[in-house]
């Protein structure tokens, strides 16, 4: 059961914590509130980093909440069975996370003023991070060789399906007042400036001192040492803690240590084909 997948409207999900019933509910019936903040990203793109930043901003930089409440309770993954249960009980204003592609996202978003923060990451780094994570997370199938996983990733035969579809779908909202996108690379390059931009989008201005405590507590090292944020508390049923850590490397460009020249070129060919129509450039281009 643990490693079985199902396809819902063309998108791949693990059977263990997702079901077509909840996914349909989330898409068609989940009530979006004007004061909701959604933290959205394709898997391994910086979802939990952004979750930490948003949690800290919510508390004006005070680390009390991130040190005392598990991250998946602070911003539940709305499409998972337990995440949906938590989202429905969450007292507003809600902070919610999602990896859903835009076409499966709650329809009621369109009628609301809820804020969306979409984080993107260099897809070669996403591939490498997902490859390692697939060996840890018991919900995911063994990724096999990097060569075969590369083909699975490029064709969208991975959980949450195609990175290309996800990014092109969500970036279609760019320009909307309630949509803000940022890259993992921008967070790495200038976390302080990124936090200020996020605050501005949220309409929440923090002092320099408060921004500094957000930056300090959302660093890779702080998160790695915080058991509320490093997934060490996730049951062995879900994660093989002997095989590595969720906060693995936290750097840009790790793909260079893993992909051969041929694999990188193969990736670039598909990337060019799939991204040419988007008319946007990213830090990794
Ligand atoms: S998940 O499981 O899909 O929700 O994963 P996600 O949170 O999107 O991405 C996990 C990767 O983000 C890295 N990470 C960070 N990098 C830098 N700084 C901070 N604070 C940080 N927090 C998380 C995490 O290490 C994963 O990347 P890799 O490359 O595997 O290290």
Boltz pocket constraint, residues with backbone or C-beta under 6 A from the ligand:
constraints:
  - pocket:
      binder: B
      contacts: [[A, 41], [A, 42], [A, 43], [A, 44], [A, 45], [A, 46], [A, 47], [A, 48], [A, 49], [A, 125], [A, 128], [A, 129], [A, 130], [A, 132], [A, 218], [A, 219], [A, 220], [A, 221], [A, 223], [A, 246], [A, 247], [A, 248], [A, 249], [A, 250], [A, 251], [A, 254]]
      max_distance: 6.0
